Amino acid sequence: MMRLTAVALAVLSVAPVWASPAVGPARMNLISTQRLAELLDAWRAVGAAPAVLPEAPEAVAQAKPAAVFPIPADQIGHALLDSDGTRLIYLRDGTARLREVESVAERHLGWAQSVSLSGDGRAVLLGNRGSYEVYRIDTGRMAPAGWAQSAVLSADGGSVLLGDRGFFQVMDVEAGRARQLGWGSVAALSGDGRTALLGDGRSFDAVEVETGRRRHLGWGVSGVLSDDGRTALVGDGRAYQVVDVPTGMSRHLGAGRGVELSADGKIALLSGPNNGPWSVCRLADLSCRHLAWGRSARLSRDGRTALVEDGQSVYAYDTTSSRGGHLAWGELMSLSANGLRAAVLSNGWVQVYDVAASLSK
């Protein structure tokens, strides 16, 4: 009782005292620093305050963006960074456009309702009412890719996986030649365009694009391939298997609902249920370690950098050391292929950040 009385008196002594509205305007009873120290000593004497007060946590600073895209985010669709993060590809008013991040010089690429970027960030796939074209950023050349309901661009930008009413084929963009894969409900393409995954909603086959030769890989509803097509990750909605495509041998990786795979097929970013957690996995020994919680993530092509977004902030991590830091407030839009720059939707604007600056904090 004595302890409660002492604490109550101390609280009343430091709490603001407000006058009744009938008496007059509100006023606050201030105390001196010396009086506050005396009250803290009294609290400690009765065990109502710790011996040492914890320091207030430092506020997470907003990193300075390398560039701010000069168009409100609600006026554009998609914001994709190229290979080194120096150019931004986006949709506006039914057209695809390319803008230099530093100089804001802009190029009109063509009419489009959708855009996607090759894994190496050097080619853009434009879709417009079922027609697809591939634009090479380095040469400025546009090549037709064909008609389809859906299309996926290979990581090297040389091939396009076309799906139409459940039938899939791969178009060699440079040669203008298509190779038929067959019927399925879902498909994926290796980075070099030589191997495809073809699924019927229950299982997956690996298909050699040039010869049409098939190999059954296992049961699953989703899958991704490494650039050379030798490693596949096949998921059944609850867990993922690592499959050696040439032999068909599989190993259990872990539970997860989504996955990102490095270009060489050696590093995977695996997500758990709900909003994470995201784990970094090394496929050589199937070792995984927790990285961060979040609702979405991106992995650089070399597997060394990961970005995780929790709905409010974006964090950057070095996957080798798990060292990480706060990159920006906002929503993650894209990561450049080299992992050095990120596009973030923040305060209504698309802002480009240097990822390395966050990792060096």
N, C-alpha and C positions, 0 to 999 in steps of 0.2 A: 504493500500500500504506500509505504514511504517513497519507494522508487517511482511508482506511477505519479504520485503527487509532485515529486521533483521534476519529472519529465514534463508534466502538464504545465507547471509554472514556467519552465524554460521555454516551451513552445509558445505560450501566451505572451511571453516577454518579447520574442523576436517576430511574432506574427504581425502583419499590418493590422492596425485598428481603424475601422471605418466608422464614421459618424452616421447616425440615423438620418435618413432623407429629410425627416421633419426638423432636424437641428440645423442642417446646412450641408454644404458640399463635402464630398469625401476627402479625408485627409489621412496621411500615413504617419505612424509613430516611428521615427528613425532612431537607431541606436548607434553608439560609437563603436569603433573597432575594438577598443579596450573592453567594453561591455560584452561584445560578441565573444571575445576570447574567454572571458570569465564564464559565460554561459556554456561554451564548449567544454571547459574544464569540469563544470558541474555535470554535464551529460556523461563525460567519460567516468566520473567518479561513481555514477550509478549504473554504468554499463550501457548507457543509451546511445553512445557514439563511439566509433572506433578510435584507437589510439592515434592512428594516422589517417587522415582523410584522403581518399583516392583522388588523383588528379583528373580533371575533366578531360574526356577524350577529345583529341584534336579533330576538327571538322575535316571531312575529306574534300580536298581542294579540287576545283574543276580545272582540268588540264587545258592549256591553251591550244585550240585547234590549229593545224597547219594551214587550213583554208576553210572558209565558209562558203558554201554553194549559194550564189546570189539569187536563188529562186525559192519561194516558199515550198516546203515539202508537200503540202496538200495539192500543189499544181503539177506534180510529177509522179510517175509510177516507176518503181524500181530505182535503184541507184547502185550501179555495179562498178567497182574499181578494176582497172586493167592490171596487167602483170606486175608493174612496179608502183601502182597507186598514183600515177601522174595524170591519168585521164579517167573521167567519169562517164559512164554510159547510162542513159535514162530515157524514159518515155514522156512525151508531152504533146498534147493535142493530136494524138493519133500518129505521131512520128517518133522515130528513134534518133537520138542525138548523142554526139560525143563532144564533151567539153574538157579542155585542158584545165587541170586543177589550179595551176599557178597563174596562167595568163588569162583564163576564162575565155580564150578563143574557142569557137564552137563550129562543129561540122554537122550537117544534116545527113543522116545515113539512109533514110528512106521511110516510107509509110510502114507502120507496124502496130500491132496490138499486143505483142509480147516480145521480150528480148531476154536472151540468156548469154552467158559468157563461157568460153572454153576454159578448162581448168588452168591452162597456162596464161590466160588473160590476154591472148593475142588475136582472138577471133570472136565475132558476135553473131549469134543466130537470131534473125529477125523473122517473126511470124505475122502474117497478115491474111486473115480470112482463109486459112488452110494452106496458104502458099508460104514456103520457107526459103530464105536466102542466107548465105554466109558472107559476112563482111570481114576482110582481113585488115586489122588496124594498122599493121606496119606498111602494107602496100597500098591500101585504099581500094583494093579490088573486091568487087561483089560477084558472087557466083550463085546460081540457083541450086537448091537442094531438093526440091520436089514438093508434092502435095500430100498432106496427111492431116489426121486429127491431132497428133502429138508428135513432138520431135525432141531429140536429145543430141547435143553436140559433144563430140569426143573431146578429151582434154587437149589434144594437139590441134583441134580445129579442122582436121582433114576429113572427118567422116560425120555423118548424121544418121542417127537411128530414127526411122520413121515408123509410126504406128497408125494404122487406119482400120477401124472396125475389127480389131483383134488380130490383124495380120501385120507382121513386122518385116522390115527390110533395112539394109544399111546402104546409104548412098556415099560413094567415094566422090567428094566434092570436086577435086581437081580433075579426075578422069571422067566425071559425069556418068558413072556406071553404078547400078544398083545390084546388090546381092540379096536374094530372098532368104529370110530366116525361118518363117513359118508362123503358125498360129500361137497365140498366147494372150495373157491378160496383163502382164507386166514384163518389162525388159530393162536391161542396163547394158552399157557399152564400155569397153576398156579404153584407157587413155589413148592408145595407138589405133583404135578402131578395128583391131584384128579379131577380137573375141567379144562375144555378146552373152549375156545371161538372158534366158528366156523362161518365164514362169507361167504356169497355168492357174495360179492362185493357191496351189497346194505344194508344188515342188518346182525345182529349178534344174535346167540343163545348161551346160556351157556349149556354145556353138562357135566353131571356127568359121569366121565370115567368108573366107576365100573358098573353103572346101565344103562347108555345110556339115562337117562332121560334128557329132554330138557326144556329150558325156553327162550322165546324170550326176548331179552334185548333192542332192538331198532335199528334204522338206523345208518349205519356207514360203513367205509371202512378200519378202523384200530382199534386195541384194545389191551389193556394190562390188566393183572390180578395181584392182590396181591398174596402173598405166600399162604394164606389160601383159596384163590378163592372166597372170599366173597365180594370183591370190584373190579369193573371193570371200566376202562376208555375207552369209545368208541368215536372215532372221525370220522367226515364226511369230513375231509380235511380242514375245516374252523374253527370248534369249537369242544370241548369235553364235554361229559356228564359223570357224576359220577353215576354209577349204583350199587345199592345194589343187588347182584346176587340172594340171597335167595328169595327176594320179587319182583324183577324186577323193583322196583321204581328207577326213574332217576331224577337227578338234573343237571342244567346247570352249568358247571365249568367256561368256558370262551373261547374266541377265541384263536386258536393255531394251529400250523402245526405239532408239535411234542411234545412228553411228556415222562418224566421219572417218575417212581412210586417207592416209598420206599417199602421195603419188607412187612411192616405191613399195607400198603394201606392208611396211614394217611397223607403222604406228597407227593406232586407232583411238578415236575419241568416242567413248561409249556412254550413253545416258541411261539413267535409271528411270523408274516410274515417276509420274507427276512432274514436278519441276526439278529434276535431277535426282541424285547427284551425277555429275559428269566425272568420268574416270579416264585416265590415260593408260592405254594398254600397249605393251610391246608383244608383238605377235610371235617373235622367235621363241620366247619361253612362256607366253600367255600370262605374264605378270601384269597386274592392274593396280593402280593406286588412285585414291580419291584426289580430285583436282579442285572442284568447286560445285556449288549448287547454282542452278539456273534453268531457265526455260528453253534456251537455245544456245548453240555454240558453233564456232567455225574453227577449222584446223588448216594451217598453212600447208602448201603442197609438200614441203620438206618435213612436215610433222613436228617442227621445233617450236611453233607458236600456236597458242590456242586463245580464242576469245570466248568469254562466257557472258551471257546477258541474263539478268534476273527480272527484267520488266521495268527496272528503274535506272540501272547503271550497267556499264560494260566494263569488264575486267580483262586484263591481258596477263597471260601466263607463259613462262618458259617451260615446256613440257619435260625437259631434261632434269631441271632442278626443282620444278614446281614453284619457283619464285614468281610472284605476281604482284600486280598493283592496279589501282583504280585508273581506268583510262578516261572515261567520260560519263556524264549523266545522259541517259536517253536510251534509244533502242538501236540494236546492231542491225545494219543493213548489208554490209559486205566487207570482206577482207581481201586485200590484194594477194595475188598468187605467191608473191615472195614473203608475205607475212609482215611487211613493214608498215603498211598503212591500213586504216579502217575507216569506213564511212558510217556515221552515226546520225540518227534522226534525233536532234536535240533542240528543244525550245522552238519547234516549228520549222527548223532549218536543217539541211543536210550539211554536216560538218565532217571534215577529213582530219584525222588525228595520226600522229606518228606513234606507232606502237612501241618502238624501241625506247622512246622517252619514258613511257610508263614502266617498262621492265627495268630501267636503270635507277628507279627511285629507291 
